[in-house]
Amino acid sequence: MHEFLNDPIAVTVDFNGPRVKPTSIFWNNRHYPIPHVNLVHSAREGQKRLFYFSVSDDTNFMKLRFDTENLTWHITEFYAE
């Protein structure tokens, strides 16, 4: 099952200097630990800078978006078997 979304989520992160690493998310009344950050990239939307994190746990793959202008997180893609 592959879904394209734009749902707000709560994210727990670790900081290592200037780097941010998502460690878990809370979405749809479920907690998902995030042991793997597979890819990070940024993009611009006008003046706004967005960061995208491709993450996974043992069974799911997710794409998260962090908006640096309003400091919000969204899940934009979810893939589960």
Jmol script that loads the backbone (N, CA, C; Angstrom):
load data "model"
ATOM      1  N   MET A   1       0.844  -1.168   0.000  1.00  0.00           N
ATOM      2  CA  MET A   1       0.000   0.000   0.000  1.00  0.00           C
ATOM      3  C   MET A   1       0.898   1.242   0.000  1.00  0.00           C
ATOM      4  N   HIS A   2       0.710   2.119  -0.970  1.00  0.00           N
ATOM      5  CA  HIS A   2       1.464   3.358  -1.073  1.00  0.00           C
ATOM      6  C   HIS A   2       0.478   4.514  -1.082  1.00  0.00           C
ATOM      7  N   GLU A   3       0.662   5.463  -0.165  1.00  0.00           N
ATOM      8  CA  GLU A   3      -0.238   6.607  -0.065  1.00  0.00           C
ATOM      9  C   GLU A   3       0.551   7.909  -0.163  1.00  0.00           C
ATOM     10  N   PHE A   4      -0.011   8.866  -0.893  1.00  0.00           N
ATOM     11  CA  PHE A   4       0.494  10.233  -0.881  1.00  0.00           C
ATOM     12  C   PHE A   4      -0.386  11.020   0.078  1.00  0.00           C
ATOM     13  N   LEU A   5       0.249  11.728   1.017  1.00  0.00           N
ATOM     14  CA  LEU A   5      -0.467  12.393   2.101  1.00  0.00           C
ATOM     15  C   LEU A   5       0.021  13.824   2.267  1.00  0.00           C
ATOM     16  N   ASN A   6      -0.622  14.520   3.156  1.00  0.00           N
ATOM     17  CA  ASN A   6      -0.147  15.823   3.628  1.00  0.00           C
ATOM     18  C   ASN A   6      -0.677  16.018   5.048  1.00  0.00           C
ATOM     19  N   ASP A   7      -0.458  15.009   5.890  1.00  0.00           N
ATOM     20  CA  ASP A   7      -0.986  15.016   7.248  1.00  0.00           C
ATOM     21  C   ASP A   7       0.014  15.612   8.233  1.00  0.00           C
ATOM     22  N   PRO A   8      -0.447  16.479   9.134  1.00  0.00           N
ATOM     23  CA  PRO A   8       0.452  16.972  10.183  1.00  0.00           C
ATOM     24  C   PRO A   8       0.810  15.832  11.137  1.00  0.00           C
ATOM     25  N   ILE A   9       2.040  15.852  11.626  1.00  0.00           N
ATOM     26  CA  ILE A   9       2.510  14.820  12.548  1.00  0.00           C
ATOM     27  C   ILE A   9       3.319  15.475  13.662  1.00  0.00           C
ATOM     28  N   ALA A  10       3.459  14.750  14.763  1.00  0.00           N
ATOM     29  CA  ALA A  10       4.370  15.143  15.838  1.00  0.00           C
ATOM     30  C   ALA A  10       5.637  14.320  15.671  1.00  0.00           C
ATOM     31  N   VAL A  11       6.796  14.978  15.771  1.00  0.00           N
ATOM     32  CA  VAL A  11       8.071  14.314  15.530  1.00  0.00           C
ATOM     33  C   VAL A  11       9.007  14.563  16.706  1.00  0.00           C
ATOM     34  N   THR A  12       9.681  13.504  17.144  1.00  0.00           N
ATOM     35  CA  THR A  12      10.751  13.614  18.129  1.00  0.00           C
ATOM     36  C   THR A  12      12.060  13.546  17.359  1.00  0.00           C
ATOM     37  N   VAL A  13      12.980  14.453  17.676  1.00  0.00           N
ATOM     38  CA  VAL A  13      14.242  14.503  16.936  1.00  0.00           C
ATOM     39  C   VAL A  13      15.433  14.515  17.887  1.00  0.00           C
ATOM     40  N   ASP A  14      16.581  14.115  17.354  1.00  0.00           N
ATOM     41  CA  ASP A  14      17.883  14.285  18.010  1.00  0.00           C
ATOM     42  C   ASP A  14      18.654  15.327  17.225  1.00  0.00           C
ATOM     43  N   PHE A  15      19.453  16.110  17.934  1.00  0.00           N
ATOM     44  CA  PHE A  15      20.307  17.101  17.296  1.00  0.00           C
ATOM     45  C   PHE A  15      21.759  16.672  17.440  1.00  0.00           C
ATOM     46  N   ASN A  16      22.485  16.720  16.327  1.00  0.00           N
ATOM     47  CA  ASN A  16      23.917  16.453  16.329  1.00  0.00           C
ATOM     48  C   ASN A  16      24.570  17.637  15.629  1.00  0.00           C
ATOM     49  N   GLY A  17      24.930  18.653  16.407  1.00  0.00           N
ATOM     50  CA  GLY A  17      25.408  19.896  15.819  1.00  0.00           C
ATOM     51  C   GLY A  17      24.265  20.530  15.037  1.00  0.00           C
ATOM     52  N   PRO A  18      24.498  20.881  13.770  1.00  0.00           N
ATOM     53  CA  PRO A  18      23.421  21.488  12.969  1.00  0.00           C
ATOM     54  C   PRO A  18      22.473  20.469  12.338  1.00  0.00           C
ATOM     55  N   ARG A  19      22.749  19.196  12.521  1.00  0.00           N
ATOM     56  CA  ARG A  19      21.936  18.153  11.891  1.00  0.00           C
ATOM     57  C   ARG A  19      20.780  17.712  12.778  1.00  0.00           C
ATOM     58  N   VAL A  20      19.652  17.459  12.128  1.00  0.00           N
ATOM     59  CA  VAL A  20      18.446  16.995  12.814  1.00  0.00           C
ATOM     60  C   VAL A  20      18.154  15.582  12.347  1.00  0.00           C
ATOM     61  N   LYS A  21      17.879  14.688  13.295  1.00  0.00           N
ATOM     62  CA  LYS A  21      17.565  13.299  12.952  1.00  0.00           C
ATOM     63  C   LYS A  21      16.241  12.912  13.612  1.00  0.00           C
ATOM     64  N   PRO A  22      15.189  12.656  12.809  1.00  0.00           N
ATOM     65  CA  PRO A  22      13.927  12.187  13.400  1.00  0.00           C
ATOM     66  C   PRO A  22      14.136  10.826  14.062  1.00  0.00           C
ATOM     67  N   THR A  23      13.606  10.678  15.271  1.00  0.00           N
ATOM     68  CA  THR A  23      13.742   9.403  15.982  1.00  0.00           C
ATOM     69  C   THR A  23      12.407   8.693  16.176  1.00  0.00           C
ATOM     70  N   SER A  24      11.298   9.441  16.096  1.00  0.00           N
ATOM     71  CA  SER A  24       9.977   8.819  16.166  1.00  0.00           C
ATOM     72  C   SER A  24       8.932   9.816  15.690  1.00  0.00           C
ATOM     73  N   ILE A  25       7.795   9.269  15.245  1.00  0.00           N
ATOM     74  CA  ILE A  25       6.676  10.128  14.868  1.00  0.00           C
ATOM     75  C   ILE A  25       5.409   9.619  15.529  1.00  0.00           C
ATOM     76  N   PHE A  26       4.459  10.518  15.709  1.00  0.00           N
ATOM     77  CA  PHE A  26       3.130  10.175  16.196  1.00  0.00           C
ATOM     78  C   PHE A  26       2.148  10.618  15.127  1.00  0.00           C
ATOM     79  N   TRP A  27       1.449   9.645  14.539  1.00  0.00           N
ATOM     80  CA  TRP A  27       0.542   9.909  13.422  1.00  0.00           C
ATOM     81  C   TRP A  27      -0.625   8.924  13.483  1.00  0.00           C
ATOM     82  N   ASN A  28      -1.831   9.409  13.237  1.00  0.00           N
ATOM     83  CA  ASN A  28      -3.038   8.556  13.249  1.00  0.00           C
ATOM     84  C   ASN A  28      -3.174   7.777  14.555  1.00  0.00           C
ATOM     85  N   ASN A  29      -2.902   8.435  15.665  1.00  0.00           N
ATOM     86  CA  ASN A  29      -3.002   7.825  16.996  1.00  0.00           C
ATOM     87  C   ASN A  29      -2.055   6.643  17.176  1.00  0.00           C
ATOM     88  N   ARG A  30      -0.963   6.623  16.417  1.00  0.00           N
ATOM     89  CA  ARG A  30       0.038   5.565  16.555  1.00  0.00           C
ATOM     90  C   ARG A  30       1.423   6.177  16.677  1.00  0.00           C
ATOM     91  N   HIS A  31       2.252   5.515  17.449  1.00  0.00           N
ATOM     92  CA  HIS A  31       3.641   5.919  17.625  1.00  0.00           C
ATOM     93  C   HIS A  31       4.510   5.020  16.740  1.00  0.00           C
ATOM     94  N   TYR A  32       5.370   5.637  15.935  1.00  0.00           N
ATOM     95  CA  TYR A  32       6.288   4.909  15.057  1.00  0.00           C
ATOM     96  C   TYR A  32       7.727   5.278  15.412  1.00  0.00           C
ATOM     97  N   PRO A  33       8.486   4.366  16.029  1.00  0.00           N
ATOM     98  CA  PRO A  33       9.915   4.624  16.209  1.00  0.00           C
ATOM     99  C   PRO A  33      10.588   4.652  14.834  1.00  0.00           C
ATOM    100  N   ILE A  34      11.566   5.521  14.663  1.00  0.00           N
ATOM    101  CA  ILE A  34      12.254   5.662  13.385  1.00  0.00           C
ATOM    102  C   ILE A  34      13.729   5.278  13.574  1.00  0.00           C
ATOM    103  N   PRO A  35      14.070   4.014  13.346  1.00  0.00           N
ATOM    104  CA  PRO A  35      15.472   3.620  13.507  1.00  0.00           C
ATOM    105  C   PRO A  35      16.360   3.972  12.311  1.00  0.00           C
ATOM    106  N   HIS A  36      15.758   4.240  11.136  1.00  0.00           N
ATOM    107  CA  HIS A  36      16.567   4.464   9.936  1.00  0.00           C
ATOM    108  C   HIS A  36      16.184   5.765   9.232  1.00  0.00           C
ATOM    109  N   VAL A  37      17.159   6.636   9.054  1.00  0.00           N
ATOM    110  CA  VAL A  37      16.995   7.806   8.190  1.00  0.00           C
ATOM    111  C   VAL A  37      17.785   7.474   6.927  1.00  0.00           C
ATOM    112  N   ASN A  38      17.064   7.246   5.835  1.00  0.00           N
ATOM    113  CA  ASN A  38      17.683   6.737   4.616  1.00  0.00           C
ATOM    114  C   ASN A  38      18.198   7.837   3.691  1.00  0.00           C
ATOM    115  N   LEU A  39      17.532   8.985   3.704  1.00  0.00           N
ATOM    116  CA  LEU A  39      17.917  10.063   2.801  1.00  0.00           C
ATOM    117  C   LEU A  39      17.377  11.380   3.345  1.00  0.00           C
ATOM    118  N   VAL A  40      18.143  12.449   3.195  1.00  0.00           N
ATOM    119  CA  VAL A  40      17.707  13.797   3.575  1.00  0.00           C
ATOM    120  C   VAL A  40      18.040  14.722   2.411  1.00  0.00           C
ATOM    121  N   HIS A  41      17.076  15.557   2.028  1.00  0.00           N
ATOM    122  CA  HIS A  41      17.355  16.583   1.024  1.00  0.00           C
ATOM    123  C   HIS A  41      16.482  17.799   1.300  1.00  0.00           C
ATOM    124  N   SER A  42      16.873  18.915   0.705  1.00  0.00           N
ATOM    125  CA  SER A  42      16.108  20.143   0.907  1.00  0.00           C
ATOM    126  C   SER A  42      15.615  20.664  -0.435  1.00  0.00           C
ATOM    127  N   ALA A  43      14.606  21.526  -0.361  1.00  0.00           N
ATOM    128  CA  ALA A  43      14.028  22.142  -1.546  1.00  0.00           C
ATOM    129  C   ALA A  43      13.523  23.521  -1.157  1.00  0.00           C
ATOM    130  N   ARG A  44      13.349  24.357  -2.141  1.00  0.00           N
ATOM    131  CA  ARG A  44      12.799  25.692  -1.914  1.00  0.00           C
ATOM    132  C   ARG A  44      11.416  25.767  -2.529  1.00  0.00           C
ATOM    133  N   GLU A  45      10.541  26.450  -1.809  1.00  0.00           N
ATOM    134  CA  GLU A  45       9.185  26.745  -2.277  1.00  0.00           C
ATOM    135  C   GLU A  45       9.037  28.251  -2.109  1.00  0.00           C
ATOM    136  N   GLY A  46       9.405  29.021  -3.132  1.00  0.00           N
ATOM    137  CA  GLY A  46       9.497  30.469  -2.983  1.00  0.00           C
ATOM    138  C   GLY A  46      10.661  30.788  -2.067  1.00  0.00           C
ATOM    139  N   GLN A  47      10.416  31.562  -1.024  1.00  0.00           N
ATOM    140  CA  GLN A  47      11.449  31.884  -0.037  1.00  0.00           C
ATOM    141  C   GLN A  47      11.572  30.804   1.042  1.00  0.00           C
ATOM    142  N   LYS A  48      10.596  29.927   1.096  1.00  0.00           N
ATOM    143  CA  LYS A  48      10.541  28.911   2.150  1.00  0.00           C
ATOM    144  C   LYS A  48      11.494  27.760   1.838  1.00  0.00           C
ATOM    145  N   ARG A  49      12.204  27.292   2.856  1.00  0.00           N
ATOM    146  CA  ARG A  49      13.073  26.125   2.708  1.00  0.00           C
ATOM    147  C   ARG A  49      12.424  24.935   3.404  1.00  0.00           C
ATOM    148  N   LEU A  50      12.345  23.834   2.677  1.00  0.00           N
ATOM    149  CA  LEU A  50      11.758  22.600   3.192  1.00  0.00           C
ATOM    150  C   LEU A  50      12.830  21.519   3.238  1.00  0.00           C
ATOM    151  N   PHE A  51      12.759  20.688   4.275  1.00  0.00           N
ATOM    152  CA  PHE A  51      13.641  19.529   4.364  1.00  0.00           C
ATOM    153  C   PHE A  51      12.789  18.271   4.286  1.00  0.00           C
ATOM    154  N   TYR A  52      13.240  17.312   3.489  1.00  0.00           N
ATOM    155  CA  TYR A  52      12.552  16.038   3.328  1.00  0.00           C
ATOM    156  C   TYR A  52      13.418  14.936   3.898  1.00  0.00           C
ATOM    157  N   PHE A  53      12.791  14.060   4.689  1.00  0.00           N
ATOM    158  CA  PHE A  53      13.466  12.934   5.316  1.00  0.00           C
ATOM    159  C   PHE A  53      12.780  11.651   4.862  1.00  0.00           C
ATOM    160  N   SER A  54      13.510  10.776   4.191  1.00  0.00           N
ATOM    161  CA  SER A  54      13.001   9.449   3.860  1.00  0.00           C
ATOM    162  C   SER A  54      13.451   8.529   4.985  1.00  0.00           C
ATOM    163  N   VAL A  55      12.481   7.981   5.709  1.00  0.00           N
ATOM    164  CA  VAL A  55      12.770   7.211   6.918  1.00  0.00           C
ATOM    165  C   VAL A  55      12.063   5.864   6.849  1.00  0.00           C
ATOM    166  N   SER A  56      12.491   4.947   7.721  1.00  0.00           N
ATOM    167  CA  SER A  56      11.842   3.639   7.760  1.00  0.00           C
ATOM    168  C   SER A  56      11.970   3.031   9.146  1.00  0.00           C
ATOM    169  N   ASP A  57      11.014   2.147   9.414  1.00  0.00           N
ATOM    170  CA  ASP A  57      11.134   1.281  10.584  1.00  0.00           C
ATOM    171  C   ASP A  57      11.274  -0.136  10.021  1.00  0.00           C
ATOM    172  N   ASP A  58      10.913  -1.148  10.767  1.00  0.00           N
ATOM    173  CA  ASP A  58      11.111  -2.519  10.288  1.00  0.00           C
ATOM    174  C   ASP A  58      10.130  -2.930   9.197  1.00  0.00           C
ATOM    175  N   THR A  59       8.995  -2.226   9.054  1.00  0.00           N
ATOM    176  CA  THR A  59       7.992  -2.632   8.062  1.00  0.00           C
ATOM    177  C   THR A  59       7.458  -1.503   7.195  1.00  0.00           C
ATOM    178  N   ASN A  60       7.712  -0.267   7.540  1.00  0.00           N
ATOM    179  CA  ASN A  60       7.127   0.876   6.829  1.00  0.00           C
ATOM    180  C   ASN A  60       8.202   1.832   6.331  1.00  0.00           C
ATOM    181  N   PHE A  61       7.895   2.482   5.219  1.00  0.00           N
ATOM    182  CA  PHE A  61       8.734   3.551   4.688  1.00  0.00           C
ATOM    183  C   PHE A  61       7.897   4.814   4.659  1.00  0.00           C
ATOM    184  N   MET A  62       8.495   5.941   5.072  1.00  0.00           N
ATOM    185  CA  MET A  62       7.763   7.198   5.155  1.00  0.00           C
ATOM    186  C   MET A  62       8.626   8.344   4.636  1.00  0.00           C
ATOM    187  N   LYS A  63       7.959   9.339   4.074  1.00  0.00           N
ATOM    188  CA  LYS A  63       8.644  10.565   3.685  1.00  0.00           C
ATOM    189  C   LYS A  63       8.054  11.690   4.530  1.00  0.00           C
ATOM    190  N   LEU A  64       8.929  12.380   5.258  1.00  0.00           N
ATOM    191  CA  LEU A  64       8.523  13.454   6.159  1.00  0.00           C
ATOM    192  C   LEU A  64       9.004  14.783   5.599  1.00  0.00           C
ATOM    193  N   ARG A  65       8.228  15.831   5.834  1.00  0.00           N
ATOM    194  CA  ARG A  65       8.610  17.172   5.389  1.00  0.00           C
ATOM    195  C   ARG A  65       8.640  18.112   6.594  1.00  0.00           C
ATOM    196  N   PHE A  66       9.746  18.826   6.725  1.00  0.00           N
ATOM    197  CA  PHE A  66       9.885  19.838   7.772  1.00  0.00           C
ATOM    198  C   PHE A  66       9.909  21.204   7.111  1.00  0.00           C
ATOM    199  N   ASP A  67       8.992  22.074   7.515  1.00  0.00           N
ATOM    200  CA  ASP A  67       8.877  23.429   6.986  1.00  0.00           C
ATOM    201  C   ASP A  67       9.609  24.370   7.943  1.00  0.00           C
ATOM    202  N   THR A  68      10.706  24.969   7.469  1.00  0.00           N
ATOM    203  CA  THR A  68      11.521  25.818   8.351  1.00  0.00           C
ATOM    204  C   THR A  68      10.882  27.169   8.629  1.00  0.00           C
ATOM    205  N   GLU A  69       9.915  27.559   7.815  1.00  0.00           N
ATOM    206  CA  GLU A  69       9.261  28.857   8.025  1.00  0.00           C
ATOM    207  C   GLU A  69       8.307  28.828   9.207  1.00  0.00           C
ATOM    208  N   ASN A  70       7.475  27.776   9.296  1.00  0.00           N
ATOM    209  CA  ASN A  70       6.515  27.715  10.405  1.00  0.00           C
ATOM    210  C   ASN A  70       6.794  26.555  11.361  1.00  0.00           C
ATOM    211  N   LEU A  71       7.923  25.884  11.173  1.00  0.00           N
ATOM    212  CA  LEU A  71       8.399  24.820  12.076  1.00  0.00           C
ATOM    213  C   LEU A  71       7.376  23.698  12.246  1.00  0.00           C
ATOM    214  N   THR A  72       6.796  23.253  11.144  1.00  0.00           N
ATOM    215  CA  THR A  72       5.820  22.166  11.190  1.00  0.00           C
ATOM    216  C   THR A  72       6.330  20.953  10.425  1.00  0.00           C
ATOM    217  N   TRP A  73       5.840  19.796  10.849  1.00  0.00           N
ATOM    218  CA  TRP A  73       6.164  18.527  10.206  1.00  0.00           C
ATOM    219  C   TRP A  73       4.897  17.947   9.575  1.00  0.00           C
ATOM    220  N   HIS A  74       5.076  17.319   8.408  1.00  0.00           N
ATOM    221  CA  HIS A  74       3.997  16.601   7.732  1.00  0.00           C
ATOM    222  C   HIS A  74       4.539  15.281   7.197  1.00  0.00           C
ATOM    223  N   ILE A  75       3.677  14.289   7.142  1.00  0.00           N
ATOM    224  CA  ILE A  75       4.018  13.055   6.445  1.00  0.00           C
ATOM    225  C   ILE A  75       3.451  13.201   5.038  1.00  0.00           C
ATOM    226  N   THR A  76       4.310  13.002   4.028  1.00  0.00           N
ATOM    227  CA  THR A  76       3.880  13.212   2.644  1.00  0.00           C
ATOM    228  C   THR A  76       3.726  11.904   1.876  1.00  0.00           C
ATOM    229  N   GLU A  77       4.394  10.844   2.329  1.00  0.00           N
ATOM    230  CA  GLU A  77       4.239   9.534   1.705  1.00  0.00           C
ATOM    231  C   GLU A  77       4.328   8.458   2.767  1.00  0.00           C
ATOM    232  N   PHE A  78       3.570   7.387   2.559  1.00  0.00           N
ATOM    233  CA  PHE A  78       3.609   6.243   3.469  1.00  0.00           C
ATOM    234  C   PHE A  78       3.497   4.985   2.632  1.00  0.00           C
ATOM    235  N   TYR A  79       4.411   4.052   2.866  1.00  0.00           N
ATOM    236  CA  TYR A  79       4.401   2.783   2.142  1.00  0.00           C
ATOM    237  C   TYR A  79       4.491   1.650   3.162  1.00  0.00           C
ATOM    238  N   ALA A  80       3.539   0.736   3.089  1.00  0.00           N
ATOM    239  CA  ALA A  80       3.543  -0.445   3.947  1.00  0.00           C
ATOM    240  C   ALA A  80       3.189  -1.654   3.096  1.00  0.00           C
ATOM    241  N   GLU A  81       3.710  -2.793   3.484  1.00  0.00           N
ATOM    242  CA  GLU A  81       3.418  -4.030   2.739  1.00  0.00           C
ATOM    243  C   GLU A  81       1.985  -4.458   2.925  1.00  0.00           C
TER     244      GLU A  81
END
end "model"
wireframe off; spacefill off
backbone 0.3
color backbone group
